[in-house]
Amino acid sequence: MKGIEWYDTRTKICESCPLNSLLNVKRGFRYWLWDIVNFKKPFCTVCGCELKAKISEELEECPKGHWKQIE
């Protein structure tokens, strides 16, 4: 993918992913802790990374394989 197409694609995938903290109804201690660490910004409930930061890094990958790093 060229330009920022990869960013837009990743964003769309993460916005609709059930593992996105905004869509995930499973809430426990880990969720609460990651919510604080990420300053209440949306995060991945698998790895705890703040989504906007994870999506914007070319070398990052989705922990569930929904998208790969940019080569």
All heavy atoms as a GROMACS GRO file, in nm:
protein
  592
    1MET      N    1   0.083  -0.118   0.000
    1MET     CA    2   0.000   0.000   0.000
    1MET      C    3   0.087   0.124   0.000
    1MET      O    4   0.190   0.127   0.065
    1MET     CB    5  -0.089   0.002   0.123
    1MET     CG    6  -0.204  -0.093   0.116
    1MET     SD    7  -0.311  -0.075   0.258
    1MET     CE    8  -0.305  -0.241   0.318
    2LYS      N    9   0.042   0.223  -0.068
    2LYS     CA   10   0.121   0.345  -0.079
    2LYS      C   11   0.064   0.453   0.011
    2LYS      O   12  -0.051   0.448   0.052
    2LYS     CB   13   0.122   0.393  -0.223
    2LYS     CG   14   0.190   0.297  -0.317
    2LYS     CD   15   0.190   0.348  -0.456
    2LYS     CE   16   0.258   0.245  -0.547
    2LYS     NZ   17   0.255   0.284  -0.684
    3GLY      N   18   0.148   0.553   0.037
    3GLY     CA   19   0.103   0.668   0.116
    3GLY      C   20   0.050   0.627   0.251
    3GLY      O   21   0.112   0.552   0.322
    4ILE      N   22  -0.066   0.681   0.283
    4ILE     CA   23  -0.125   0.649   0.413
    4ILE      C   24  -0.245   0.555   0.400
    4ILE      O   25  -0.324   0.541   0.493
    4ILE     CB   26  -0.165   0.776   0.488
    4ILE    CG1   27  -0.266   0.857   0.409
    4ILE    CG2   28  -0.044   0.859   0.526
    4ILE    CD1   29  -0.332   0.965   0.490
    5GLU      N   30  -0.258   0.488   0.287
    5GLU     CA   31  -0.366   0.390   0.269
    5GLU      C   32  -0.363   0.286   0.380
    5GLU      O   33  -0.468   0.244   0.430
    5GLU     CB   34  -0.356   0.322   0.134
    5GLU     CG   35  -0.397   0.406   0.017
    5GLU     CD   36  -0.380   0.330  -0.114
    5GLU    OE1   37  -0.387   0.206  -0.114
    5GLU    OE2   38  -0.359   0.397  -0.217
    6TRP      N   39  -0.245   0.241   0.416
    6TRP     CA   40  -0.230   0.140   0.519
    6TRP      C   41  -0.286   0.190   0.652
    6TRP      O   42  -0.346   0.115   0.728
    6TRP     CB   43  -0.086   0.093   0.533
    6TRP     CG   44   0.012   0.202   0.564
    6TRP    CD1   45   0.083   0.275   0.474
    6TRP    CD2   46   0.049   0.251   0.693
    6TRP    NE1   47   0.162   0.367   0.540
    6TRP    CE2   48   0.144   0.354   0.675
    6TRP    CE3   49   0.012   0.217   0.823
    6TRP    CZ2   50   0.200   0.424   0.782
    6TRP    CZ3   51   0.069   0.286   0.929
    6TRP    CH2   52   0.162   0.388   0.907
    7TYR      N   53  -0.266   0.318   0.681
    7TYR     CA   54  -0.317   0.376   0.806
    7TYR      C   55  -0.470   0.375   0.806
    7TYR      O   56  -0.533   0.336   0.905
    7TYR     CB   57  -0.263   0.518   0.824
    7TYR     CG   58  -0.310   0.584   0.950
    7TYR    CD1   59  -0.245   0.563   1.070
    7TYR    CD2   60  -0.422   0.666   0.951
    7TYR    CE1   61  -0.289   0.621   1.188
    7TYR    CE2   62  -0.468   0.725   1.068
    7TYR     CZ   63  -0.400   0.702   1.186
    7TYR     OH   64  -0.445   0.760   1.302
    8ASP      N   65  -0.530   0.417   0.695
    8ASP     CA   66  -0.676   0.419   0.685
    8ASP      C   67  -0.734   0.278   0.695
    8ASP      O   68  -0.836   0.257   0.761
    8ASP     CB   69  -0.719   0.484   0.554
    8ASP     CG   70  -0.685   0.632   0.547
    8ASP    OD1   71  -0.670   0.695   0.654
    8ASP    OD2   72  -0.673   0.685   0.435
    9THR      N   73  -0.667   0.182   0.632
    9THR     CA   74  -0.713   0.043   0.637
    9THR      C   75  -0.708  -0.010   0.780
    9THR      O   76  -0.804  -0.070   0.829
    9THR     CB   77  -0.627  -0.045   0.544
    9THR    OG1   78  -0.637   0.005   0.411
    9THR    CG2   79  -0.672  -0.190   0.548
   10ARG      N   80  -0.597   0.013   0.848
   10ARG     CA   81  -0.582  -0.031   0.987
   10ARG      C   82  -0.688   0.034   1.077
   10ARG      O   83  -0.746  -0.032   1.163
   10ARG     CB   84  -0.444   0.004   1.041
   10ARG     CG   85  -0.332  -0.078   0.985
   10ARG     CD   86  -0.201  -0.033   1.043
   10ARG     NE   87  -0.090  -0.113   0.996
   10ARG     CZ   88   0.033  -0.103   1.046
   10ARG    NH1   89   0.058  -0.016   1.143
   10ARG    NH2   90   0.129  -0.179   1.000
   11THR      N   91  -0.711   0.163   1.057
   11THR     CA   92  -0.808   0.235   1.138
   11THR      C   93  -0.947   0.173   1.123
   11THR      O   94  -1.016   0.150   1.222
   11THR     CB   95  -0.810   0.384   1.101
   11THR    OG1   96  -0.680   0.439   1.123
   11THR    CG2   97  -0.911   0.460   1.185
   12LYS      N   98  -0.987   0.146   1.001
   12LYS     CA   99  -1.119   0.086   0.976
   12LYS      C  100  -1.130  -0.051   1.042
   12LYS      O  101  -1.233  -0.084   1.100
   12LYS     CB  102  -1.145   0.076   0.826
   12LYS     CG  103  -1.174   0.208   0.762
   12LYS     CD  104  -1.191   0.195   0.613
   12LYS     CE  105  -1.205   0.332   0.550
   12LYS     NZ  106  -1.205   0.327   0.404
   13ILE      N  107  -1.025  -0.128   1.032
   13ILE     CA  108  -1.026  -0.262   1.094
   13ILE      C  109  -1.040  -0.251   1.245
   13ILE      O  110  -1.124  -0.318   1.307
   13ILE     CB  111  -0.898  -0.340   1.056
   13ILE    CG1  112  -0.900  -0.376   0.908
   13ILE    CG2  113  -0.884  -0.466   1.142
   13ILE    CD1  114  -0.767  -0.429   0.855
   14CYS      N  115  -0.960  -0.164   1.306
   14CYS     CA  116  -0.961  -0.152   1.452
   14CYS      C  117  -1.090  -0.088   1.505
   14CYS      O  118  -1.136  -0.123   1.614
   14CYS     CB  119  -0.840  -0.073   1.501
   14CYS     SG  120  -0.685  -0.165   1.483
   15GLU      N  121  -1.147   0.004   1.430
   15GLU     CA  122  -1.270   0.068   1.474
   15GLU      C  123  -1.386  -0.031   1.484
   15GLU      O  124  -1.476  -0.013   1.565
   15GLU     CB  125  -1.308   0.182   1.380
   15GLU     CG  126  -1.226   0.307   1.400
   15GLU     CD  127  -1.259   0.418   1.302
   15GLU    OE1  128  -1.330   0.394   1.202
   15GLU    OE2  129  -1.212   0.531   1.325
   16SER      N  130  -1.383  -0.135   1.402
   16SER     CA  131  -1.493  -0.233   1.405
   16SER      C  132  -1.456  -0.363   1.477
   16SER      O  133  -1.538  -0.455   1.484
   16SER     CB  134  -1.538  -0.263   1.262
   16SER     OG  135  -1.433  -0.323   1.189
   17CYS      N  136  -1.336  -0.371   1.529
   17CYS     CA  137  -1.289  -0.493   1.595
   17CYS      C  138  -1.354  -0.510   1.733
   17CYS      O  139  -1.356  -0.415   1.812
   17CYS     CB  140  -1.137  -0.489   1.610
   17CYS     SG  141  -1.069  -0.637   1.689
   18PRO      N  142  -1.405  -0.629   1.764
   18PRO     CA  143  -1.464  -0.650   1.897
   18PRO      C  144  -1.363  -0.645   2.010
   18PRO      O  145  -1.401  -0.639   2.127
   18PRO     CB  146  -1.527  -0.790   1.886
   18PRO     CG  147  -1.457  -0.856   1.773
   18PRO     CD  148  -1.413  -0.747   1.679
   19LEU      N  149  -1.234  -0.644   1.978
   19LEU     CA  150  -1.130  -0.635   2.080
   19LEU      C  151  -1.091  -0.490   2.111
   19LEU      O  152  -1.009  -0.464   2.198
   19LEU     CB  153  -1.007  -0.714   2.036
   19LEU     CG  154  -1.035  -0.863   2.012
   19LEU    CD1  155  -0.916  -0.930   1.948
   19LEU    CD2  156  -1.076  -0.932   2.140
   20ASN      N  157  -1.152  -0.396   2.040
   20ASN     CA  158  -1.134  -0.253   2.067
   20ASN      C  159  -1.200  -0.224   2.202
   20ASN      O  160  -1.312  -0.268   2.228
   20ASN     CB  161  -1.202  -0.174   1.954
   20ASN     CG  162  -1.192  -0.025   1.971
   20ASN    OD1  163  -1.187   0.028   2.081
   20ASN    ND2  164  -1.195   0.044   1.859
   21SER      N  165  -1.133  -0.150   2.288
   21SER     CA  166  -1.186  -0.124   2.422
   21SER      C  167  -1.321  -0.054   2.420
   21SER      O  168  -1.401  -0.070   2.512
   21SER     CB  169  -1.087  -0.040   2.503
   21SER     OG  170  -1.070   0.088   2.444
   22LEU      N  171  -1.349   0.021   2.315
   22LEU     CA  172  -1.478   0.090   2.306
   22LEU      C  173  -1.593  -0.007   2.276
   22LEU      O  174  -1.708   0.021   2.306
   22LEU     CB  175  -1.474   0.197   2.198
   22LEU     CG  176  -1.378   0.313   2.221
   22LEU    CD1  177  -1.379   0.409   2.103
   22LEU    CD2  178  -1.411   0.386   2.350
   23LEU      N  179  -1.560  -0.122   2.215
   23LEU     CA  180  -1.663  -0.218   2.177
   23LEU      C  181  -1.666  -0.342   2.266
   23LEU      O  182  -1.760  -0.420   2.261
   23LEU     CB  183  -1.640  -0.264   2.031
   23LEU     CG  184  -1.634  -0.153   1.927
   23LEU    CD1  185  -1.600  -0.211   1.791
   23LEU    CD2  186  -1.765  -0.077   1.922
   24ASN      N  187  -1.563  -0.359   2.346
   24ASN     CA  188  -1.550  -0.479   2.428
   24ASN      C  189  -1.628  -0.462   2.559
   24ASN      O  190  -1.603  -0.370   2.634
   24ASN     CB  191  -1.401  -0.504   2.458
   24ASN     CG  192  -1.377  -0.642   2.513
   24ASN    OD1  193  -1.445  -0.686   2.604
   24ASN    ND2  194  -1.278  -0.708   2.458
   25VAL      N  195  -1.719  -0.555   2.585
   25VAL     CA  196  -1.800  -0.545   2.706
   25VAL      C  197  -1.738  -0.620   2.825
   25VAL      O  198  -1.782  -0.604   2.937
   25VAL     CB  199  -1.943  -0.597   2.682
   25VAL    CG1  200  -2.017  -0.506   2.588
   25VAL    CG2  201  -1.943  -0.738   2.632
   26LYS      N  202  -1.636  -0.703   2.798
   26LYS     CA  203  -1.566  -0.772   2.905
   26LYS      C  204  -1.476  -0.673   2.976
   26LYS      O  205  -1.383  -0.620   2.918
   26LYS     CB  206  -1.480  -0.885   2.848
   26LYS     CG  207  -1.540  -1.021   2.860
   26LYS     CD  208  -1.451  -1.120   2.792
   26LYS     CE  209  -1.392  -1.215   2.890
   26LYS     NZ  210  -1.312  -1.319   2.825
   27ARG      N  211  -1.505  -0.648   3.101
   27ARG     CA  212  -1.424  -0.550   3.175
   27ARG      C  213  -1.378  -0.613   3.306
   27ARG      O  214  -1.458  -0.662   3.383
   27ARG     CB  215  -1.506  -0.426   3.204
   27ARG     CG  216  -1.576  -0.374   3.081
   27ARG     CD  217  -1.531  -0.241   3.043
   27ARG     NE  218  -1.577  -0.211   2.908
   27ARG     CZ  219  -1.623  -0.096   2.871
   27ARG    NH1  220  -1.632   0.001   2.955
   27ARG    NH2  221  -1.657  -0.076   2.746
   28GLY      N  222  -1.251  -0.608   3.329
   28GLY     CA  223  -1.195  -0.662   3.453
   28GLY      C  224  -1.080  -0.574   3.498
   28GLY      O  225  -1.063  -0.460   3.453
   29PHE      N  226  -0.996  -0.627   3.584
   29PHE     CA  227  -0.883  -0.550   3.637
   29PHE      C  228  -0.789  -0.505   3.527
   29PHE      O  229  -0.745  -0.390   3.524
   29PHE     CB  230  -0.807  -0.632   3.742
   29PHE     CG  231  -0.689  -0.558   3.798
   29PHE    CD1  232  -0.707  -0.455   3.888
   29PHE    CD2  233  -0.561  -0.589   3.758
   29PHE    CE1  234  -0.598  -0.384   3.939
   29PHE    CE2  235  -0.450  -0.520   3.807
   29PHE     CZ  236  -0.470  -0.417   3.898
   30ARG      N  237  -0.757  -0.598   3.435
   30ARG     CA  238  -0.664  -0.564   3.327
   30ARG      C  239  -0.719  -0.451   3.241
   30ARG      O  240  -0.648  -0.358   3.205
   30ARG     CB  241  -0.635  -0.688   3.242
   30ARG     CG  242  -0.530  -0.666   3.137
   30ARG     CD  243  -0.485  -0.793   3.073
   30ARG     NE  244  -0.594  -0.857   3.002
   30ARG     CZ  245  -0.580  -0.960   2.923
   30ARG    NH1  246  -0.460  -1.014   2.906
   30ARG    NH2  247  -0.682  -1.014   2.861
   31TYR      N  248  -0.849  -0.457   3.209
   31TYR     CA  249  -0.913  -0.351   3.132
   31TYR      C  250  -0.901  -0.219   3.206
   31TYR      O  251  -0.864  -0.117   3.150
   31TYR     CB  252  -1.061  -0.384   3.108
   31TYR     CG  253  -1.134  -0.274   3.035
   31TYR    CD1  254  -1.150  -0.279   2.898
   31TYR    CD2  255  -1.186  -0.165   3.102
   31TYR    CE1  256  -1.215  -0.179   2.830
   31TYR    CE2  257  -1.252  -0.064   3.036
   31TYR     CZ  258  -1.265  -0.071   2.900
   31TYR     OH  259  -1.329   0.029   2.833
   32TRP      N  260  -0.933  -0.219   3.334
   32TRP     CA  261  -0.928  -0.098   3.416
   32TRP      C  262  -0.787  -0.039   3.418
   32TRP      O  263  -0.769   0.082   3.402
   32TRP     CB  264  -0.974  -0.133   3.558
   32TRP     CG  265  -0.961  -0.023   3.656
   32TRP    CD1  266  -1.044   0.084   3.675
   32TRP    CD2  267  -0.854  -0.007   3.751
   32TRP    NE1  268  -0.997   0.165   3.775
   32TRP    CE2  269  -0.880   0.111   3.823
   32TRP    CE3  270  -0.741  -0.080   3.782
   32TRP    CZ2  271  -0.796   0.157   3.925
   32TRP    CZ3  272  -0.658  -0.034   3.881
   32TRP    CH2  273  -0.686   0.083   3.952
   33LEU      N  274  -0.686  -0.125   3.435
   33LEU     CA  275  -0.548  -0.079   3.440
   33LEU      C  276  -0.504  -0.018   3.306
   33LEU      O  277  -0.447   0.090   3.302
   33LEU     CB  278  -0.456  -0.196   3.478
   33LEU     CG  279  -0.308  -0.164   3.496
   33LEU    CD1  280  -0.288  -0.063   3.609
   33LEU    CD2  281  -0.230  -0.290   3.524
   34TRP      N  282  -0.533  -0.089   3.196
   34TRP     CA  283  -0.497  -0.038   3.064
   34TRP      C  284  -0.571   0.091   3.031
   34TRP      O  285  -0.519   0.178   2.964
   34TRP     CB  286  -0.522  -0.142   2.957
   34TRP     CG  287  -0.418  -0.249   2.951
   34TRP    CD1  288  -0.292  -0.245   3.003
   34TRP    CD2  289  -0.430  -0.376   2.890
   34TRP    NE1  290  -0.226  -0.362   2.977
   34TRP    CE2  291  -0.309  -0.444   2.907
   34TRP    CE3  292  -0.533  -0.440   2.821
   34TRP    CZ2  293  -0.287  -0.572   2.859
   34TRP    CZ3  294  -0.510  -0.568   2.773
   34TRP    CH2  295  -0.388  -0.633   2.792
   35ASP      N  296  -0.694   0.105   3.079
   35ASP     CA  297  -0.771   0.226   3.058
   35ASP      C  298  -0.701   0.346   3.122
   35ASP      O  299  -0.690   0.453   3.063
   35ASP     CB  300  -0.912   0.209   3.115
   35ASP     CG  301  -1.010   0.312   3.068
   35ASP    OD1  302  -1.001   0.355   2.950
   35ASP    OD2  303  -1.098   0.351   3.147
   36ILE      N  304  -0.648   0.326   3.240
   36ILE     CA  305  -0.574   0.432   3.311
   36ILE      C  306  -0.443   0.461   3.240
   36ILE      O  307  -0.409   0.577   3.214
   36ILE     CB  308  -0.550   0.393   3.458
   36ILE    CG1  309  -0.682   0.393   3.534
   36ILE    CG2  310  -0.449   0.487   3.523
   36ILE    CD1  311  -0.673   0.336   3.673
   37VAL      N  312  -0.367   0.358   3.207
   37VAL     CA  313  -0.236   0.374   3.141
   37VAL      C  314  -0.250   0.447   3.007
   37VAL      O  315  -0.165   0.526   2.969
   37VAL     CB  316  -0.167   0.237   3.123
   37VAL    CG1  317  -0.046   0.247   3.034
   37VAL    CG2  318  -0.131   0.178   3.257
   38ASN      N  319  -0.359   0.422   2.937
   38ASN     CA  320  -0.382   0.483   2.806
   38ASN      C  321  -0.462   0.613   2.814
   38ASN      O  322  -0.511   0.662   2.712
   38ASN     CB  323  -0.454   0.384   2.713
   38ASN     CG  324  -0.361   0.274   2.669
   38ASN    OD1  325  -0.256   0.299   2.611
   38ASN    ND2  326  -0.398   0.150   2.697
   39PHE      N  327  -0.474   0.668   2.934
   39PHE     CA  328  -0.543   0.796   2.956
   39PHE      C  329  -0.684   0.796   2.895
   39PHE      O  330  -0.727   0.892   2.833
   39PHE     CB  331  -0.461   0.912   2.901
   39PHE     CG  332  -0.326   0.924   2.963
   39PHE    CD1  333  -0.213   0.880   2.896
   39PHE    CD2  334  -0.311   0.974   3.090
   39PHE    CE1  335  -0.087   0.890   2.954
   39PHE    CE2  336  -0.186   0.984   3.150
   39PHE     CZ  337  -0.074   0.941   3.082
   40LYS      N  338  -0.754   0.683   2.912
   40LYS     CA  339  -0.893   0.667   2.868
   40LYS      C  340  -0.912   0.675   2.716
   40LYS      O  341  -1.021   0.694   2.667
   40LYS     CB  342  -0.985   0.766   2.938
   40LYS     CG  343  -0.978   0.763   3.088
   40LYS     CD  344  -1.108   0.717   3.145
   40LYS     CE  345  -1.100   0.714   3.296
   40LYS     NZ  346  -1.143   0.590   3.350
   41LYS      N  347  -0.802   0.658   2.642
   41LYS     CA  348  -0.810   0.654   2.496
   41LYS      C  349  -0.837   0.509   2.455
   41LYS      O  350  -0.801   0.416   2.527
   41LYS     CB  351  -0.681   0.703   2.433
   41LYS     CG  352  -0.653   0.849   2.459
   41LYS     CD  353  -0.522   0.891   2.399
   41LYS     CE  354  -0.491   1.036   2.431
   41LYS     NZ  355  -0.359   1.074   2.384
   42PRO      N  356  -0.899   0.486   2.339
   42PRO     CA  357  -0.926   0.349   2.294
   42PRO      C  358  -0.798   0.266   2.285
   42PRO      O  359  -0.695   0.316   2.239
   42PRO     CB  360  -0.988   0.368   2.156
   42PRO     CG  361  -1.039   0.508   2.153
   42PRO     CD  362  -0.949   0.585   2.244
   43PHE      N  363  -0.806   0.141   2.329
   43PHE     CA  364  -0.690   0.053   2.326
   43PHE      C  365  -0.730  -0.088   2.286
   43PHE      O  366  -0.848  -0.123   2.287
   43PHE     CB  367  -0.620   0.051   2.462
   43PHE     CG  368  -0.706   0.002   2.576
   43PHE    CD1  369  -0.709  -0.131   2.610
   43PHE    CD2  370  -0.784   0.091   2.649
   43PHE    CE1  371  -0.788  -0.176   2.713
   43PHE    CE2  372  -0.864   0.047   2.753
   43PHE     CZ  373  -0.866  -0.087   2.786
   44CYS      N  374  -0.632  -0.166   2.249
   44CYS     CA  375  -0.652  -0.307   2.215
   44CYS      C  376  -0.662  -0.386   2.346
   44CYS      O  377  -0.573  -0.376   2.430
   44CYS     CB  378  -0.536  -0.358   2.130
   44CYS     SG  379  -0.544  -0.535   2.096
   45THR      N  380  -0.768  -0.464   2.362
   45THR     CA  381  -0.783  -0.541   2.485
   45THR      C  382  -0.701  -0.670   2.486
   45THR      O  383  -0.702  -0.743   2.584
   45THR     CB  384  -0.932  -0.574   2.512
   45THR    OG1  385  -0.984  -0.647   2.402
   45THR    CG2  386  -1.012  -0.447   2.536
   46VAL      N  387  -0.628  -0.696   2.377
   46VAL     CA  388  -0.539  -0.812   2.373
   46VAL      C  389  -0.400  -0.773   2.424
   46VAL      O  390  -0.345  -0.838   2.512
   46VAL     CB  391  -0.529  -0.871   2.230
   46VAL    CG1  392  -0.426  -0.982   2.224
   46VAL    CG2  393  -0.664  -0.920   2.184
   47CYS      N  394  -0.344  -0.665   2.369
   47CYS     CA  395  -0.208  -0.626   2.405
   47CYS      C  396  -0.201  -0.502   2.494
   47CYS      O  397  -0.097  -0.475   2.554
   47CYS     CB  398  -0.124  -0.604   2.279
   47CYS     SG  399  -0.180  -0.465   2.177
   48GLY      N  400  -0.309  -0.424   2.502
   48GLY     CA  401  -0.312  -0.305   2.587
   48GLY      C  402  -0.260  -0.179   2.521
   48GLY      O  403  -0.259  -0.073   2.582
   49CYS      N  404  -0.218  -0.187   2.395
   49CYS     CA  405  -0.165  -0.069   2.326
   49CYS      C  406  -0.276   0.029   2.290
   49CYS      O  407  -0.384  -0.012   2.249
   49CYS     CB  408  -0.095  -0.111   2.197
   49CYS     SG  409   0.055  -0.205   2.225
   50GLU      N  410  -0.245   0.156   2.304
   50GLU     CA  411  -0.338   0.260   2.262
   50GLU      C  412  -0.350   0.251   2.109
   50GLU      O  413  -0.249   0.244   2.039
   50GLU     CB  414  -0.286   0.397   2.305
   50GLU     CG  415  -0.386   0.507   2.292
   50GLU     CD  416  -0.350   0.604   2.183
   50GLU    OE1  417  -0.233   0.642   2.174
   50GLU    OE2  418  -0.441   0.639   2.106
   51LEU      N  419  -0.471   0.244   2.058
   51LEU     CA  420  -0.493   0.213   1.917
   51LEU      C  421  -0.431   0.314   1.821
   51LEU      O  422  -0.366   0.276   1.725
   51LEU     CB  423  -0.642   0.198   1.888
   51LEU     CG  424  -0.704   0.071   1.944
   51LEU    CD1  425  -0.854   0.068   1.914
   51LEU    CD2  426  -0.637  -0.052   1.888
   52LYS      N  427  -0.449   0.441   1.845
   52LYS     CA  428  -0.396   0.541   1.752
   52LYS      C  429  -0.244   0.528   1.739
   52LYS      O  430  -0.189   0.537   1.630
   52LYS     CB  431  -0.436   0.681   1.798
   52LYS     CG  432  -0.412   0.787   1.695
   52LYS     CD  433  -0.472   0.919   1.737
   52LYS     CE  434  -0.456   1.022   1.629
   52LYS     NZ  435  -0.514   1.150   1.666
   53ALA      N  436  -0.177   0.504   1.850
   53ALA     CA  437  -0.031   0.490   1.848
   53ALA      C  438   0.010   0.361   1.776
   53ALA      O  439   0.102   0.362   1.694
   53ALA     CB  440   0.024   0.490   1.990
   54LYS      N  441  -0.058   0.252   1.806
   54LYS     CA  442  -0.023   0.123   1.744
   54LYS      C  443  -0.049   0.126   1.594
   54LYS      O  444   0.032   0.080   1.515
   54LYS     CB  445  -0.103   0.010   1.808
   54LYS     CG  446  -0.060  -0.127   1.762
   54LYS     CD  447  -0.120  -0.233   1.850
   54LYS     CE  448  -0.063  -0.368   1.822
   54LYS     NZ  449   0.067  -0.390   1.882
   55ILE      N  450  -0.161   0.182   1.555
   55ILE     CA  451  -0.198   0.189   1.413
   55ILE      C  452  -0.097   0.272   1.334
   55ILE      O  453  -0.064   0.240   1.221
   55ILE     CB  454  -0.340   0.248   1.398
   55ILE    CG1  455  -0.444   0.149   1.448
   55ILE    CG2  456  -0.369   0.288   1.255
   55ILE    CD1  457  -0.583   0.207   1.465
   56SER      N  458  -0.046   0.377   1.392
   56SER     CA  459   0.040   0.471   1.320
   56SER      C  460   0.184   0.423   1.303
   56SER      O  461   0.260   0.480   1.224
   56SER     CB  462   0.040   0.608   1.388
   56SER     OG  463   0.099   0.599   1.515
   57GLU      N  464   0.224   0.319   1.373
   57GLU     CA  465   0.360   0.266   1.362
   57GLU      C  466   0.368   0.162   1.251
   57GLU      O  467   0.302   0.058   1.259
   57GLU     CB  468   0.406   0.205   1.494
   57GLU     CG  469   0.429   0.306   1.603
   57GLU     CD  470   0.543   0.401   1.571
   57GLU    OE1  471   0.643   0.358   1.510
   57GLU    OE2  472   0.532   0.519   1.608
   58GLU      N  473   0.448   0.187   1.150
   58GLU     CA  474   0.458   0.097   1.034
   58GLU      C  475   0.505  -0.043   1.071
   58GLU      O  476   0.467  -0.140   1.007
   58GLU     CB  477   0.552   0.157   0.929
   58GLU     CG  478   0.497   0.282   0.864
   58GLU     CD  479   0.588   0.338   0.757
   58GLU    OE1  480   0.664   0.260   0.696
   58GLU    OE2  481   0.583   0.459   0.735
   59LEU      N  482   0.588  -0.056   1.174
   59LEU     CA  483   0.645  -0.186   1.209
   59LEU      C  484   0.559  -0.264   1.308
   59LEU      O  485   0.594  -0.377   1.344
   59LEU     CB  486   0.786  -0.169   1.264
   59LEU     CG  487   0.886  -0.110   1.164
   59LEU    CD1  488   1.023  -0.093   1.230
   59LEU    CD2  489   0.898  -0.196   1.040
   60GLU      N  490   0.448  -0.208   1.351
   60GLU     CA  491   0.357  -0.278   1.443
   60GLU      C  492   0.269  -0.376   1.368
   60GLU      O  493   0.246  -0.362   1.248
   60GLU     CB  494   0.269  -0.178   1.519
   60GLU     CG  495   0.339  -0.104   1.629
   60GLU     CD  496   0.366  -0.191   1.751
   60GLU    OE1  497   0.309  -0.301   1.764
   60GLU    OE2  498   0.446  -0.148   1.834
   61GLU      N  499   0.219  -0.476   1.440
   61GLU     CA  500   0.126  -0.574   1.385
   61GLU      C  501   0.012  -0.593   1.483
   61GLU      O  502   0.030  -0.581   1.604
   61GLU     CB  503   0.195  -0.710   1.365
   61GLU     CG  504   0.298  -0.711   1.258
   61GLU     CD  505   0.352  -0.851   1.231
   61GLU    OE1  506   0.314  -0.946   1.301
   61GLU    OE2  507   0.434  -0.863   1.138
   62CYS      N  508  -0.102  -0.628   1.431
   62CYS     CA  509  -0.217  -0.662   1.516
   62CYS      C  510  -0.185  -0.793   1.587
   62CYS      O  511  -0.140  -0.889   1.522
   62CYS     CB  512  -0.342  -0.676   1.429
   62CYS     SG  513  -0.484  -0.746   1.516
   63PRO      N  514  -0.206  -0.802   1.718
   63PRO     CA  515  -0.175  -0.926   1.789
   63PRO      C  516  -0.263  -1.043   1.746
   63PRO      O  517  -0.228  -1.158   1.769
   63PRO     CB  518  -0.197  -0.890   1.936
   63PRO     CG  519  -0.288  -0.773   1.934
   63PRO     CD  520  -0.258  -0.698   1.808
   64LYS      N  521  -0.374  -1.016   1.681
   64LYS     CA  522  -0.463  -1.122   1.633
   64LYS      C  523  -0.450  -1.144   1.483
   64LYS      O  524  -0.525  -1.220   1.424
   64LYS     CB  525  -0.609  -1.090   1.668
   64LYS     CG  526  -0.639  -1.102   1.814
   64LYS     CD  527  -0.626  -1.246   1.858
   64LYS     CE  528  -0.671  -1.266   2.000
   64LYS     NZ  529  -0.665  -1.404   2.042
   65GLY      N  530  -0.355  -1.074   1.418
   65GLY     CA  531  -0.328  -1.096   1.276
   65GLY      C  532  -0.422  -1.027   1.179
   65GLY      O  533  -0.425  -1.063   1.062
   66HIS      N  534  -0.498  -0.930   1.226
   66HIS     CA  535  -0.591  -0.860   1.137
   66HIS      C  536  -0.519  -0.769   1.038
   66HIS      O  537  -0.573  -0.739   0.932
   66HIS     CB  538  -0.693  -0.779   1.217
   66HIS     CG  539  -0.780  -0.865   1.302
   66HIS    ND1  540  -0.833  -0.823   1.421
   66HIS    CD2  541  -0.823  -0.993   1.286
   66HIS    CE1  542  -0.905  -0.919   1.474
   66HIS    NE2  543  -0.899  -1.024   1.394
   67TRP      N  544  -0.399  -0.724   1.072
   67TRP     CA  545  -0.315  -0.648   0.981
   67TRP      C  546  -0.169  -0.671   1.019
   67TRP      O  547  -0.138  -0.703   1.132
   67TRP     CB  548  -0.350  -0.500   0.975
   67TRP     CG  549  -0.372  -0.430   1.106
   67TRP    CD1  550  -0.492  -0.410   1.169
   67TRP    CD2  551  -0.273  -0.371   1.193
   67TRP    NE1  552  -0.474  -0.344   1.287
   67TRP    CE2  553  -0.341  -0.317   1.304
   67TRP    CE3  554  -0.136  -0.360   1.187
   67TRP    CZ2  555  -0.275  -0.252   1.409
   67TRP    CZ3  556  -0.070  -0.294   1.291
   67TRP    CH2  557  -0.140  -0.241   1.398
   68LYS      N  558  -0.081  -0.660   0.919
   68LYS     CA  559   0.062  -0.686   0.937
   68LYS      C  560   0.144  -0.558   0.927
   68LYS      O  561   0.094  -0.454   0.884
   68LYS     CB  562   0.112  -0.783   0.829
   68LYS     CG  563   0.042  -0.917   0.832
   68LYS     CD  564   0.086  -0.998   0.949
   68LYS     CE  565   0.020  -1.134   0.946
   68LYS     NZ  566   0.030  -1.203   1.072
   69GLN      N  567   0.272  -0.567   0.961
   69GLN     CA  568   0.361  -0.452   0.948
   69GLN      C  569   0.383  -0.416   0.803
   69GLN      O  570   0.367  -0.499   0.714
   69GLN     CB  571   0.493  -0.478   1.018
   69GLN     CG  572   0.581  -0.582   0.952
   69GLN     CD  573   0.710  -0.603   1.027
   69GLN    OE1  574   0.738  -0.538   1.127
   69GLN    NE2  575   0.790  -0.696   0.981
   70ILE      N  576   0.419  -0.291   0.780
   70ILE     CA  577   0.445  -0.242   0.645
   70ILE      C  578   0.590  -0.275   0.609
   70ILE      O  579   0.682  -0.244   0.685
   70ILE     CB  580   0.423  -0.090   0.634
   70ILE    CG1  581   0.284  -0.051   0.685
   70ILE    CG2  582   0.446  -0.041   0.493
   70ILE    CD1  583   0.169  -0.117   0.616
   71GLU      N  584   0.610  -0.340   0.498
   71GLU     CA  585   0.746  -0.378   0.458
   71GLU      C  586   0.801  -0.287   0.353
   71GLU      O  587   0.735  -0.226   0.279
   71GLU     CB  588   0.746  -0.522   0.409
   71GLU     CG  589   0.706  -0.617   0.518
   71GLU     CD  590   0.699  -0.761   0.469
   71GLU    OE1  591   0.733  -0.789   0.353
   71GLU    OE2  592   0.659  -0.845   0.549
   0.00000   0.00000   0.00000
